[in-house]
Amino acid sequence: MFDILLSAFVLSVVLLGIHSFFGLEIIRRGIIFTDLAIGQMSALGAALSILFLDGKYIYPVSLSFALLAGLLISLASKRTSSHEAFIGLLYAFGISGVFIVLAKSAHGMEMFDKLMASDILFTPWSDIIETAILYSLLGLFLIFIYPRMKGFWKDTLFFVSFAATVTSSVRLAGVLIVFALLVAPAFIAIRLNKWKILLVAWIVGIAVNLISITVSYNLDLPTGYTLVFCHALLALIVAFALPMTKPQEKKVETAG
């Protein structure tokens, strides 16, 4: 039991570490559903790879679709004030495309469930370690280089790095888990408005991850969907229990 739960918990913490940073930035920009749209476009690329290439080149194909989505969102944010509507339409395009593509596959619904929320209890340690190294390097870039950039290139690199991260995460955990880890801990940390917001997001996220994985194992529930449910439930409770933060208090602090 311990070995199974440990690998799932470590993976959830690895995903949380990088996605909390992106989540704070996404909330600050007011484009909450960017992750869902990019993740769903990545899933569409994966579905196309499964149908036409027997799963070969699944990562580069899904990454290409995610990068395309990131670039489109970046351009749309400059060309229209209704960028949330554009992001919603992109998400609708992606998820409907996945349904259409997988309808032609003998194991379509099984693959769809995996793309939405995978069972992270059995993720290989090699994948977890590889992802941890990749996200650590990306984290160093976001901490030391990204803040010094400005204008178009800063926005473009943000969405490109975000798309690459989402592609790797969706492959391991699924679209909904990635969305939950991206938004819920960051949202809760901002509403709490205490101490260093990124650190609070990590602490809250780690606690919810541990509880969710333990509950799912003991009650024999789907691990991925239990994780999403618990994160969403706590965020909804916090939304109603705590007063709205004043505009001047919403500044995101991500470093010591």
C-alpha positions as CSV (number, residue, x, y, z in Angstrom):
1,M,0.0,0.0,0.0
2,F,2.7,2.5,1.0
3,D,4.7,2.1,-2.3
4,I,1.5,2.7,-4.4
5,L,0.4,5.7,-2.4
6,L,3.9,7.2,-2.2
7,S,4.4,7.2,-6.0
8,A,1.0,8.8,-6.5
9,F,1.6,11.4,-3.8
10,V,5.1,12.3,-5.2
11,L,3.7,12.8,-8.7
12,S,0.9,15.0,-7.3
13,V,3.4,17.1,-5.5
14,V,5.6,17.4,-8.6
15,L,2.7,18.6,-10.7
16,L,1.5,20.9,-7.9
17,G,4.9,22.6,-7.6
18,I,5.0,24.0,-11.2
19,H,1.2,24.4,-11.7
20,S,0.7,26.5,-8.6
21,F,3.0,29.1,-10.2
22,F,1.2,29.0,-13.5
23,G,-2.1,29.1,-11.6
24,L,-1.3,32.3,-9.8
25,E,-0.3,33.9,-13.1
26,I,-3.4,32.6,-14.9
27,I,-5.7,34.0,-12.2
28,R,-3.9,37.3,-12.2
29,R,-4.4,37.6,-16.0
30,G,-8.0,36.6,-15.7
31,I,-7.8,33.7,-18.1
32,I,-8.8,30.8,-15.8
33,F,-9.8,28.3,-18.4
34,T,-6.5,28.6,-20.4
35,D,-5.3,25.3,-18.9
36,L,-8.4,23.5,-19.9
37,A,-8.3,24.8,-23.4
38,I,-4.5,24.0,-23.9
39,G,-4.9,20.6,-22.1
40,Q,-7.9,19.7,-24.3
41,M,-6.0,20.6,-27.5
42,S,-3.1,18.5,-26.2
43,A,-5.5,15.6,-25.7
44,L,-6.9,16.1,-29.2
45,G,-3.3,15.7,-30.5
46,A,-2.9,12.6,-28.4
47,A,-6.2,11.2,-29.8
48,L,-5.2,11.8,-33.4
49,S,-1.9,10.0,-32.7
50,I,-3.7,7.1,-31.2
51,L,-6.2,6.8,-34.2
52,F,-3.8,7.4,-37.1
53,L,-0.4,6.5,-35.8
54,D,-1.2,3.7,-33.3
55,G,0.1,5.9,-30.5
56,K,3.4,6.6,-32.1
57,Y,4.8,10.1,-31.7
58,I,2.1,10.8,-29.2
59,Y,4.1,13.3,-27.2
60,P,5.4,15.5,-30.1
61,V,1.9,15.5,-31.8
62,S,0.1,16.5,-28.5
63,L,2.8,19.0,-27.8
64,S,2.4,20.6,-31.2
65,F,-1.4,21.0,-30.6
66,A,-0.8,22.4,-27.1
67,L,1.8,24.9,-28.4
68,L,-0.6,26.0,-31.2
69,A,-3.3,26.5,-28.6
70,G,-0.9,28.6,-26.4
71,L,0.1,30.8,-29.3
72,L,-3.5,31.3,-30.4
73,I,-4.5,32.3,-26.9
74,S,-1.5,34.7,-26.7
75,L,-2.4,36.3,-30.0
76,A,-6.1,36.5,-29.1
77,S,-5.4,38.2,-25.8
78,K,-3.8,41.0,-27.8
79,R,-6.5,41.2,-30.5
80,T,-9.7,40.9,-28.6
81,S,-11.1,41.9,-25.2
82,S,-13.3,38.8,-25.2
83,H,-10.4,36.4,-24.7
84,E,-12.3,34.3,-22.3
85,A,-14.9,33.6,-24.9
86,F,-12.1,32.6,-27.4
87,I,-10.5,30.3,-24.8
88,G,-13.9,28.7,-24.1
89,L,-14.5,28.1,-27.8
90,L,-11.0,26.6,-28.2
91,Y,-11.8,24.2,-25.3
92,A,-15.1,23.3,-26.9
93,F,-13.3,22.6,-30.2
94,G,-10.7,20.4,-28.5
95,I,-13.1,18.3,-26.4
96,S,-15.6,17.8,-29.3
97,G,-12.6,16.9,-31.5
98,V,-11.5,14.3,-29.0
99,F,-15.0,12.7,-28.9
100,I,-15.2,12.6,-32.7
101,V,-11.7,11.1,-33.1
102,L,-12.1,8.5,-30.4
103,A,-15.5,7.5,-31.6
104,K,-13.6,5.7,-34.4
105,S,-11.5,3.8,-31.9
106,A,-12.4,0.4,-30.4
107,H,-11.3,1.7,-27.0
108,G,-12.5,5.2,-27.4
109,M,-14.3,5.8,-24.1
110,E,-11.5,4.1,-22.1
111,M,-8.9,6.4,-23.7
112,F,-11.2,9.4,-23.1
113,D,-11.4,8.7,-19.4
114,K,-7.6,8.4,-19.3
115,L,-7.1,11.7,-21.0
116,M,-9.6,13.4,-18.6
117,A,-8.3,11.9,-15.3
118,S,-5.7,9.1,-15.3
119,D,-5.2,6.7,-12.4
120,I,-2.0,8.1,-11.0
121,L,-1.6,5.2,-8.5
122,F,0.4,3.2,-11.0
123,T,2.6,5.9,-12.6
124,P,6.1,4.5,-13.2
125,W,8.8,6.0,-11.0
126,S,10.9,6.7,-14.1
127,D,8.2,9.0,-15.5
128,I,7.9,10.8,-12.1
129,I,11.6,11.4,-11.8
130,E,11.9,12.6,-15.4
131,T,9.0,15.0,-14.9
132,A,10.5,16.3,-11.6
133,I,13.8,17.1,-13.3
134,L,12.1,18.8,-16.3
135,Y,9.9,20.9,-14.0
136,S,12.8,21.8,-11.7
137,L,14.7,23.3,-14.7
138,L,11.5,25.1,-15.9
139,G,11.0,26.4,-12.4
140,L,14.5,27.9,-12.4
141,F,13.7,29.6,-15.7
142,L,10.5,31.0,-14.3
143,I,12.1,32.3,-11.2
144,F,15.3,33.9,-12.5
145,I,14.8,34.7,-16.2
146,Y,11.1,35.1,-16.9
147,P,10.6,38.1,-14.6
148,R,13.3,40.1,-16.4
149,M,11.5,39.7,-19.8
150,K,9.0,42.2,-21.2
151,G,6.3,42.7,-23.7
152,F,5.4,40.3,-26.5
153,W,8.3,37.8,-25.9
154,K,7.5,37.5,-22.2
155,D,3.9,36.7,-23.0
156,T,4.8,34.3,-25.8
157,L,7.4,32.4,-23.7
158,F,4.9,32.2,-20.9
159,F,2.2,30.5,-23.0
160,V,4.8,28.3,-24.8
161,S,6.3,27.1,-21.5
162,F,2.8,26.7,-20.1
163,A,1.7,24.6,-23.1
164,A,4.8,22.4,-22.8
165,T,4.1,21.8,-19.1
166,V,0.5,21.1,-19.6
167,T,1.3,18.5,-22.3
168,S,3.7,16.6,-20.0
169,S,1.2,16.8,-17.1
170,V,-1.9,15.7,-19.2
171,R,0.1,12.7,-20.4
172,L,0.7,11.6,-16.8
173,A,-2.5,12.7,-15.0
174,G,-5.2,13.9,-17.4
175,V,-6.8,17.3,-18.2
176,L,-9.0,17.6,-15.1
177,I,-6.3,16.8,-12.6
178,V,-4.0,19.3,-14.2
179,F,-6.8,21.9,-14.1
180,A,-7.6,21.2,-10.4
181,L,-3.9,21.5,-9.3
182,L,-3.5,24.6,-11.4
183,V,-6.5,26.6,-10.2
184,A,-7.7,25.3,-6.8
185,P,-4.6,25.8,-4.6
186,A,-3.8,29.1,-6.2
187,F,-7.4,30.3,-5.8
188,I,-7.4,29.3,-2.1
189,A,-4.0,30.9,-1.4
190,I,-5.2,34.2,-3.0
191,R,-8.4,34.2,-0.9
192,L,-6.5,33.4,2.3
193,N,-4.2,36.3,1.4
194,K,-1.7,35.3,4.0
195,W,2.1,35.2,4.0
196,K,3.7,34.2,0.7
197,I,1.0,33.2,-1.6
198,L,2.9,30.6,-3.6
199,L,4.1,28.8,-0.5
200,V,0.5,28.8,0.9
201,A,-0.7,27.3,-2.4
202,W,1.9,24.5,-2.1
203,I,1.0,23.7,1.5
204,V,-2.7,23.6,0.8
205,G,-2.2,21.6,-2.3
206,I,0.1,19.0,-0.7
207,A,-2.4,18.5,2.2
208,V,-5.4,18.0,-0.2
209,N,-3.4,15.7,-2.4
210,L,-2.4,13.5,0.6
211,I,-6.0,13.4,1.9
212,S,-7.5,12.7,-1.6
213,I,-5.1,9.9,-2.4
214,T,-5.6,8.2,1.0
215,V,-9.4,8.5,0.8
216,S,-9.5,7.1,-2.8
217,Y,-7.4,4.1,-1.9
218,N,-9.3,3.2,1.3
219,L,-12.7,3.7,-0.2
220,D,-11.7,2.2,-3.6
221,L,-12.6,5.3,-5.5
222,P,-11.0,6.6,-8.8
223,T,-7.9,8.4,-7.7
224,G,-7.9,11.1,-10.3
225,Y,-11.5,12.1,-10.0
226,T,-11.2,12.0,-6.1
227,L,-8.3,14.4,-6.4
228,V,-10.3,16.8,-8.6
229,F,-13.4,16.5,-6.4
230,C,-11.5,17.3,-3.1
231,H,-9.6,20.3,-4.6
232,A,-12.7,21.7,-6.2
233,L,-14.8,21.1,-3.0
234,L,-12.3,22.9,-0.8
235,A,-12.0,25.8,-3.2
236,L,-15.8,26.2,-3.3
237,I,-16.0,26.2,0.5
238,V,-13.3,28.8,0.7
239,A,-15.0,30.9,-1.9
240,F,-18.2,31.2,0.2
241,A,-16.5,31.1,3.7
242,L,-14.0,33.9,3.2
243,P,-14.7,37.5,2.1
244,M,-13.6,38.8,-1.3
245,T,-10.1,40.3,-1.2
246,K,-9.8,43.9,-2.0
247,P,-8.3,44.8,-5.4
248,Q,-5.1,46.2,-3.9
249,E,-4.5,43.1,-1.9
250,K,-4.5,40.7,-4.9
251,K,-0.9,41.2,-5.9
252,V,0.7,37.8,-6.2
253,E,3.9,37.2,-4.3
254,T,5.8,34.2,-5.6
255,A,9.2,34.6,-4.0
256,G,10.6,35.1,-0.6
